[in-house]
Amino acid sequence: MLKLRSSGAAALKARAAAFAALGDATRLAVLARLAQGQPQSISRLTAGTRLTRQAVTKHLRVLEGAGVVRSVRVGRESRFALEAAPLDELRDYLDLVSRQWDEALARLKALVED
């Protein structure tokens, strides 16, 4: 069975915040841009989009609050980078839930077929 790194109430609250942050199409698009590898400035993240700097900043703060993005000061600007560990934790959690559902459905199928 998969062992999650943390499983208490605080971990559930952190997962819920991360899932809520990921539940927005704009934030997912920003994450996709950050997943390209290197930290990016707000100017770079808005380039080629119809988003304002203020809108991207707002979305980045939500993602940062959920722990999936971090900011780094480089000179006078902030650059934002993807934090992979919390996303890995979410994937592990979804794998666990999926496995639990598969087991429950297998038990139901066995019960119905008997």
One Martini backbone bead per residue (centre of mass of N, CA, C, O) as a GRO file, in nm:
protein
  114
    1MET     BB    1   0.098   0.034   0.019
    2LEU     BB    2   0.067   0.360   0.009
    3LYS     BB    3   0.280   0.614   0.145
    4LEU     BB    4   0.233   0.901   0.283
    5ARG     BB    5   0.404   1.162   0.411
    6SER     BB    6   0.112   1.276   0.501
    7SER     BB    7  -0.213   1.227   0.712
    8GLY     BB    8  -0.329   1.460   0.846
    9ALA     BB    9  -0.512   1.741   0.881
   10ALA     BB   10  -0.297   1.927   0.756
   11ALA     BB   11  -0.264   1.765   0.494
   12LEU     BB   12  -0.556   1.790   0.397
   13LYS     BB   13  -0.557   2.099   0.384
   14ALA     BB   14  -0.324   2.126   0.180
   15ARG     BB   15  -0.458   1.963  -0.046
   16ALA     BB   16  -0.710   2.136  -0.075
   17ALA     BB   17  -0.560   2.396  -0.154
   18ALA     BB   18  -0.423   2.281  -0.405
   19PHE     BB   19  -0.677   2.191  -0.557
   20ALA     BB   20  -0.804   2.472  -0.564
   21ALA     BB   21  -0.572   2.609  -0.721
   22LEU     BB   22  -0.600   2.392  -0.968
   23GLY     BB   23  -0.920   2.481  -1.035
   24ASP     BB   24  -0.781   2.679  -1.253
   25ALA     BB   25  -0.709   2.755  -1.574
   26THR     BB   26  -0.500   2.981  -1.536
   27ARG     BB   27  -0.320   2.835  -1.330
   28LEU     BB   28  -0.254   2.597  -1.515
   29ALA     BB   29  -0.114   2.769  -1.732
   30VAL     BB   30   0.107   2.879  -1.550
   31LEU     BB   31   0.223   2.603  -1.469
   32ALA     BB   32   0.300   2.515  -1.755
   33ARG     BB   33   0.513   2.739  -1.787
   34LEU     BB   34   0.683   2.654  -1.532
   35ALA     BB   35   0.741   2.351  -1.636
   36GLN     BB   36   0.986   2.434  -1.831
   37GLY     BB   37   1.201   2.501  -1.556
   38GLN     BB   38   1.232   2.811  -1.527
   39PRO     BB   39   1.228   3.090  -1.387
   40GLN     BB   40   0.969   3.351  -1.390
   41SER     BB   41   0.841   3.631  -1.477
   42ILE     BB   42   0.566   3.815  -1.512
   43SER     BB   43   0.628   3.918  -1.793
   44ARG     BB   44   0.675   3.636  -1.916
   45LEU     BB   45   0.393   3.515  -1.834
   46THR     BB   46   0.229   3.739  -2.012
   47ALA     BB   47   0.344   3.666  -2.263
   48GLY     BB   48   0.106   3.599  -2.513
   49THR     BB   49  -0.129   3.716  -2.347
   50ARG     BB   50  -0.440   3.853  -2.192
   51LEU     BB   51  -0.292   3.908  -1.937
   52THR     BB   52  -0.231   4.066  -1.659
   53ARG     BB   53  -0.012   4.130  -1.415
   54GLN     BB   54  -0.223   4.127  -1.188
   55ALA     BB   55  -0.347   3.852  -1.251
   56VAL     BB   56  -0.091   3.682  -1.229
   57THR     BB   57  -0.022   3.763  -0.944
   58LYS     BB   58  -0.274   3.648  -0.811
   59HIS     BB   59  -0.228   3.352  -0.903
   60LEU     BB   60   0.055   3.317  -0.778
   61ARG     BB   61  -0.034   3.358  -0.483
   62VAL     BB   62  -0.213   3.112  -0.469
   63LEU     BB   63   0.006   2.904  -0.545
   64GLU     BB   64   0.195   2.982  -0.315
   65GLY     BB   65  -0.007   2.923  -0.081
   66ALA     BB   66  -0.017   2.607  -0.182
   67GLY     BB   67   0.303   2.530  -0.259
   68VAL     BB   68   0.355   2.519  -0.599
   69VAL     BB   69   0.501   2.799  -0.557
   70ARG     BB   70   0.794   3.007  -0.594
   71SER     BB   71   0.984   3.285  -0.488
   72VAL     BB   72   1.251   3.485  -0.643
   73ARG     BB   73   1.498   3.706  -0.596
   74VAL     BB   74   1.610   3.920  -0.881
   75GLY     BB   75   1.686   4.183  -0.779
   76ARG     BB   76   1.388   4.366  -0.860
   77GLU     BB   77   1.270   4.079  -0.915
   78SER     BB   78   1.039   3.827  -0.950
   79ARG     BB   79   1.059   3.475  -0.949
   80PHE     BB   80   0.899   3.182  -1.073
   81ALA     BB   81   0.849   2.846  -0.935
   82LEU     BB   82   0.821   2.521  -0.935
   83GLU     BB   83   0.680   2.283  -0.701
   84ALA     BB   84   0.700   1.939  -0.705
   85ALA     BB   85   0.640   1.799  -0.432
   86PRO     BB   86   0.334   1.868  -0.395
   87LEU     BB   87   0.252   1.728  -0.663
   88ASP     BB   88   0.349   1.448  -0.583
   89GLU     BB   89   0.159   1.422  -0.341
   90LEU     BB   90  -0.102   1.441  -0.507
   91ARG     BB   91  -0.049   1.194  -0.681
   92ASP     BB   92  -0.033   0.993  -0.449
   93TYR     BB   93  -0.320   1.045  -0.346
   94LEU     BB   94  -0.468   0.966  -0.610
   95ASP     BB   95  -0.359   0.679  -0.617
   96LEU     BB   96  -0.488   0.589  -0.353
   97VAL     BB   97  -0.782   0.648  -0.425
   98SER     BB   98  -0.788   0.469  -0.675
   99ARG     BB   99  -0.720   0.206  -0.531
  100GLN     BB  100  -0.966   0.209  -0.342
  101TRP     BB  101  -1.178   0.199  -0.567
  102ASP     BB  102  -1.086  -0.061  -0.699
  103GLU     BB  103  -1.134  -0.237  -0.447
  104ALA     BB  104  -1.434  -0.173  -0.410
  105LEU     BB  105  -1.524  -0.274  -0.692
  106ALA     BB  106  -1.421  -0.563  -0.657
  107ARG     BB  107  -1.601  -0.632  -0.417
  108LEU     BB  108  -1.869  -0.578  -0.559
  109LYS     BB  109  -1.834  -0.780  -0.788
  110ALA     BB  110  -1.805  -1.030  -0.607
  111LEU     BB  111  -2.081  -1.001  -0.472
  112VAL     BB  112  -2.258  -1.009  -0.732
  113GLU     BB  113  -2.135  -1.289  -0.847
  114ASP     BB  114  -2.226  -1.473  -0.584
   0.00000   0.00000   0.00000
